Amino acid sequence: MSALDLTRGDLIRTLKRIGRRPAVEDAVRATAESLAARIAETGVTAQASRRGEGDYVVTVTGPGLFAREFGGVDRAPQPVIGPAIDAERDS
């Protein structure tokens, strides 16, 4: 089967099967935990949580986080999430 033969449904099923592999699960978990740690270093709360096989989410909370990330009328942004993602990607 070539890539051109895959339908959207086939691709989704294939990606779900890949997520069940221990090496993929471990890599996704490690990346989520590393990203959460980088974000937490900036003084906000960040936690990596497993939602399913190969499926992790990083939840970020903190007072004024939206205004800090995007800025506001009275202050310039001091983003923490975007730079943490960029640093994770570059490492």
Backbone as JSON Lines, residues from 0, in Angstrom:
{"i":0,"aa":"M","n":[0.84,-1.17,0.0],"ca":[0.0,0.0,0.0],"c":[0.89,1.24,0.0]}
{"i":1,"aa":"S","n":[0.59,2.17,-0.85],"ca":[1.34,3.42,-0.9],"c":[0.63,4.48,-0.07]}
{"i":2,"aa":"A","n":[1.32,5.57,0.17],"ca":[0.73,6.67,0.92],"c":[-0.51,7.21,0.21]}
{"i":3,"aa":"L","n":[-0.51,7.14,-1.1],"ca":[-1.65,7.63,-1.85],"c":[-2.88,6.76,-1.67]}
{"i":4,"aa":"D","n":[-2.67,5.49,-1.29],"ca":[-3.8,4.58,-1.1],"c":[-4.5,4.76,0.25]}
{"i":5,"aa":"L","n":[-3.85,5.43,1.16],"ca":[-4.44,5.6,2.49],"c":[-5.59,6.59,2.45]}
{"i":6,"aa":"T","n":[-6.66,6.22,3.08],"ca":[-7.77,7.16,3.24],"c":[-7.59,7.85,4.59]}
{"i":7,"aa":"R","n":[-8.36,8.85,4.82],"ca":[-8.29,9.57,6.09],"c":[-8.51,8.61,7.26]}
{"i":8,"aa":"G","n":[-9.51,7.74,7.15],"ca":[-9.8,6.78,8.2],"c":[-8.65,5.81,8.43]}
{"i":9,"aa":"D","n":[-8.04,5.34,7.33],"ca":[-6.9,4.44,7.45],"c":[-5.75,5.13,8.17]}
{"i":10,"aa":"L","n":[-5.51,6.39,7.83],"ca":[-4.43,7.14,8.45],"c":[-4.68,7.31,9.95]}
{"i":11,"aa":"I","n":[-5.89,7.65,10.31],"ca":[-6.22,7.82,11.73],"c":[-6.03,6.5,12.48]}
{"i":12,"aa":"R","n":[-6.51,5.4,11.92],"ca":[-6.34,4.1,12.58],"c":[-4.87,3.73,12.71]}
{"i":13,"aa":"T","n":[-4.08,4.03,11.7],"ca":[-2.65,3.73,11.73],"c":[-1.96,4.55,12.81]}
{"i":14,"aa":"L","n":[-2.27,5.83,12.88],"ca":[-1.66,6.68,13.9],"c":[-2.04,6.23,15.31]}
{"i":15,"aa":"K","n":[-3.27,5.77,15.5],"ca":[-3.69,5.27,16.82],"c":[-2.9,4.02,17.19]}
{"i":16,"aa":"R","n":[-2.67,3.15,16.21],"ca":[-1.87,1.93,16.49],"c":[-0.44,2.29,16.85]}
{"i":17,"aa":"I","n":[0.12,3.27,16.17],"ca":[1.5,3.69,16.47],"c":[1.58,4.21,17.9]}
{"i":18,"aa":"G","n":[0.57,4.95,18.35],"ca":[0.56,5.49,19.7],"c":[0.54,4.43,20.78]}
{"i":19,"aa":"R","n":[0.16,3.21,20.43],"ca":[0.13,2.11,21.41],"c":[1.5,1.48,21.63]}
{"i":20,"aa":"R","n":[2.44,1.79,20.77],"ca":[3.78,1.21,20.92],"c":[4.48,1.83,22.13]}
{"i":21,"aa":"P","n":[5.12,1.0,22.95],"ca":[5.76,1.5,24.17],"c":[6.79,2.61,23.9]}
{"i":22,"aa":"A","n":[7.56,2.5,22.86],"ca":[8.57,3.51,22.57],"c":[7.93,4.85,22.24]}
{"i":23,"aa":"V","n":[6.83,4.83,21.5],"ca":[6.13,6.06,21.15],"c":[5.48,6.64,22.39]}
{"i":24,"aa":"E","n":[4.83,5.79,23.17],"ca":[4.21,6.24,24.43],"c":[5.25,6.91,25.32]}
{"i":25,"aa":"D","n":[6.4,6.29,25.47],"ca":[7.47,6.84,26.32],"c":[7.98,8.17,25.78]}
{"i":26,"aa":"A","n":[8.14,8.27,24.47],"ca":[8.65,9.51,23.86],"c":[7.65,10.65,24.02]}
{"i":27,"aa":"V","n":[6.38,10.38,23.81],"ca":[5.36,11.42,23.94],"c":[5.25,11.86,25.4]}
{"i":28,"aa":"R","n":[5.28,10.91,26.33],"ca":[5.23,11.24,27.76],"c":[6.43,12.09,28.15]}
{"i":29,"aa":"A","n":[7.61,11.69,27.73],"ca":[8.83,12.43,28.08],"c":[8.8,13.85,27.53]}
{"i":30,"aa":"T","n":[8.31,14.01,26.32],"ca":[8.22,15.35,25.73],"c":[7.22,16.21,26.5]}
{"i":31,"aa":"A","n":[6.07,15.66,26.84],"ca":[5.06,16.41,27.59],"c":[5.6,16.8,28.96]}
{"i":32,"aa":"E","n":[6.27,15.87,29.64],"ca":[6.82,16.18,30.96],"c":[7.94,17.22,30.88]}
{"i":33,"aa":"S","n":[8.76,17.13,29.87],"ca":[9.83,18.11,29.68],"c":[9.27,19.49,29.4]}
{"i":34,"aa":"L","n":[8.26,19.56,28.56],"ca":[7.62,20.84,28.25],"c":[6.97,21.42,29.5]}
{"i":35,"aa":"A","n":[6.28,20.6,30.27],"ca":[5.66,21.08,31.51],"c":[6.71,21.62,32.47]}
{"i":36,"aa":"A","n":[7.84,20.95,32.56],"ca":[8.92,21.41,33.45],"c":[9.48,22.75,32.98]}
{"i":37,"aa":"R","n":[9.68,22.9,31.67],"ca":[10.19,24.18,31.13],"c":[9.23,25.32,31.44]}
{"i":38,"aa":"I","n":[7.95,25.07,31.26],"ca":[6.95,26.1,31.52],"c":[6.9,26.42,33.01]}
{"i":39,"aa":"A","n":[6.96,25.4,33.86],"ca":[6.89,25.62,35.31],"c":[8.06,26.45,35.81]}
{"i":40,"aa":"E","n":[9.19,26.41,35.12],"ca":[10.35,27.22,35.52],"c":[10.06,28.71,35.44]}
{"i":41,"aa":"T","n":[9.02,29.1,34.71],"ca":[8.7,30.52,34.55],"c":[7.79,31.04,35.65]}
{"i":42,"aa":"G","n":[7.4,30.18,36.58],"ca":[6.58,30.61,37.71],"c":[5.1,30.35,37.59]}
{"i":43,"aa":"V","n":[4.68,29.66,36.56],"ca":[3.27,29.26,36.45],"c":[3.19,27.76,36.71]}
{"i":44,"aa":"T","n":[2.0,27.26,36.88],"ca":[1.81,25.83,37.14],"c":[1.59,25.11,35.81]}
{"i":45,"aa":"A","n":[2.34,24.05,35.59],"ca":[2.2,23.25,34.37],"c":[2.27,21.78,34.75]}
{"i":46,"aa":"Q","n":[1.36,21.0,34.18],"ca":[1.3,19.58,34.5],"c":[1.01,18.77,33.25]}
{"i":47,"aa":"A","n":[1.76,17.7,33.06],"ca":[1.51,16.77,31.95],"c":[0.59,15.68,32.45]}
{"i":48,"aa":"S","n":[-0.45,15.38,31.66],"ca":[-1.41,14.34,32.03],"c":[-1.67,13.43,30.84]}
{"i":49,"aa":"R","n":[-1.83,12.16,31.12],"ca":[-2.13,11.18,30.07],"c":[-3.63,11.16,29.83]}
{"i":50,"aa":"R","n":[-4.01,11.26,28.55],"ca":[-5.42,11.17,28.18],"c":[-5.76,9.85,27.53]}
{"i":51,"aa":"G","n":[-4.75,9.17,27.02],"ca":[-4.96,7.9,26.34],"c":[-3.65,7.4,25.8]}
{"i":52,"aa":"E","n":[-3.71,6.35,25.01],"ca":[-2.5,5.76,24.45],"c":[-1.79,6.76,23.53]}
{"i":53,"aa":"G","n":[-0.57,7.13,23.92],"ca":[0.2,8.08,23.13],"c":[-0.41,9.46,23.08]}
{"i":54,"aa":"D","n":[-1.26,9.79,24.05],"ca":[-1.99,11.05,24.04],"c":[-1.8,11.75,25.39]}
{"i":55,"aa":"Y","n":[-0.99,12.79,25.4],"ca":[-0.73,13.56,26.6],"c":[-1.09,15.02,26.36]}
{"i":56,"aa":"V","n":[-1.46,15.69,27.43],"ca":[-1.79,17.1,27.37],"c":[-1.0,17.82,28.46]}
{"i":57,"aa":"V","n":[-0.57,19.04,28.17],"ca":[0.09,19.87,29.17],"c":[-0.89,20.98,29.53]}
{"i":58,"aa":"T","n":[-1.27,21.01,30.81],"ca":[-2.19,22.02,31.31],"c":[-1.39,23.1,32.02]}
{"i":59,"aa":"V","n":[-1.62,24.35,31.66],"ca":[-0.88,25.48,32.23],"c":[-1.88,26.42,32.89]}
{"i":60,"aa":"T","n":[-1.61,26.77,34.14],"ca":[-2.47,27.7,34.86],"c":[-1.61,28.7,35.63]}
{"i":61,"aa":"G","n":[-2.17,29.84,35.89],"ca":[-1.47,30.85,36.68],"c":[-2.24,32.14,36.65]}
{"i":62,"aa":"P","n":[-2.1,32.95,37.68],"ca":[-2.81,34.23,37.71],"c":[-2.38,35.13,36.56]}
{"i":63,"aa":"G","n":[-3.35,35.66,35.86],"ca":[-3.06,36.58,34.76],"c":[-2.35,35.94,33.58]}
{"i":64,"aa":"L","n":[-2.46,34.63,33.45],"ca":[-1.71,33.93,32.4],"c":[-2.06,34.43,31.0]}
{"i":65,"aa":"F","n":[-3.34,34.63,30.74],"ca":[-3.73,35.07,29.4],"c":[-3.11,36.43,29.09]}
{"i":66,"aa":"A","n":[-3.21,37.37,30.04],"ca":[-2.64,38.7,29.82],"c":[-1.12,38.62,29.71]}
{"i":67,"aa":"R","n":[-0.52,37.74,30.49],"ca":[0.94,37.6,30.43],"c":[1.36,37.05,29.06]}
{"i":68,"aa":"E","n":[0.63,36.08,28.58],"ca":[0.98,35.43,27.32],"c":[0.75,36.34,26.12]}
{"i":69,"aa":"F","n":[-0.36,37.07,26.12],"ca":[-0.75,37.85,24.94],"c":[-0.67,39.36,25.14]}
{"i":70,"aa":"G","n":[-0.47,39.8,26.36],"ca":[-0.42,41.23,26.62],"c":[-1.8,41.8,26.85]}
{"i":71,"aa":"G","n":[-1.84,43.05,27.07],"ca":[-3.11,43.72,27.32],"c":[-2.97,45.19,26.98]}
{"i":72,"aa":"V","n":[-4.01,45.94,27.29],"ca":[-4.01,47.37,27.01],"c":[-2.89,48.06,27.78]}
{"i":73,"aa":"D","n":[-2.67,47.6,29.02],"ca":[-1.72,48.29,29.89],"c":[-0.33,47.66,29.97]}
{"i":74,"aa":"R","n":[-0.1,46.57,29.24],"ca":[1.24,45.97,29.3],"c":[1.54,45.1,28.1]}
{"i":75,"aa":"A","n":[2.81,45.0,27.83],"ca":[3.28,44.18,26.71],"c":[3.27,42.7,27.14]}
{"i":76,"aa":"P","n":[3.16,41.8,26.19],"ca":[3.18,40.38,26.56],"c":[4.55,39.94,27.07]}
{"i":77,"aa":"Q","n":[4.53,38.97,27.96],"ca":[5.73,38.29,28.43],"c":[5.45,36.8,28.3]}
{"i":78,"aa":"P","n":[5.42,36.3,27.08],"ca":[4.98,34.92,26.87],"c":[5.89,33.89,27.53]}
{"i":79,"aa":"V","n":[5.25,32.81,27.98],"ca":[5.99,31.69,28.58],"c":[5.76,30.4,27.8]}
{"i":80,"aa":"I","n":[4.59,30.24,27.23],"ca":[4.26,28.97,26.58],"c":[4.97,28.83,25.23]}
{"i":81,"aa":"G","n":[4.85,29.84,24.37],"ca":[5.49,29.78,23.06],"c":[6.99,29.58,23.14]}
{"i":82,"aa":"P","n":[7.71,30.37,23.95],"ca":[9.15,30.16,24.07],"c":[9.53,28.78,24.62]}
{"i":83,"aa":"A","n":[8.72,28.25,25.53],"ca":[9.0,26.91,26.07],"c":[8.84,25.85,24.98]}
{"i":84,"aa":"I","n":[7.82,26.0,24.15],"ca":[7.62,25.06,23.04],"c":[8.78,25.16,22.05]}
{"i":85,"aa":"D","n":[9.19,26.38,21.73],"ca":[10.32,26.57,20.82],"c":[11.6,25.95,21.38]}
{"i":86,"aa":"A","n":[11.84,26.14,22.68],"ca":[13.04,25.58,23.31],"c":[12.99,24.06,23.3]}
{"i":87,"aa":"E","n":[11.81,23.49,23.52],"ca":[11.65,22.02,23.51],"c":[11.92,21.49,22.1]}
{"i":88,"aa":"R","n":[11.42,22.2,21.1],"ca":[11.61,21.79,19.71],"c":[13.08,21.83,19.31]}
{"i":89,"aa":"D","n":[13.81,22.83,19.84],"ca":[15.21,23.01,19.49],"c":[16.16,22.07,20.24]}
{"i":90,"aa":"S","n":[15.66,21.45,21.3],"ca":[16.55,20.57,22.09],"c":[16.63,19.17,21.55]}
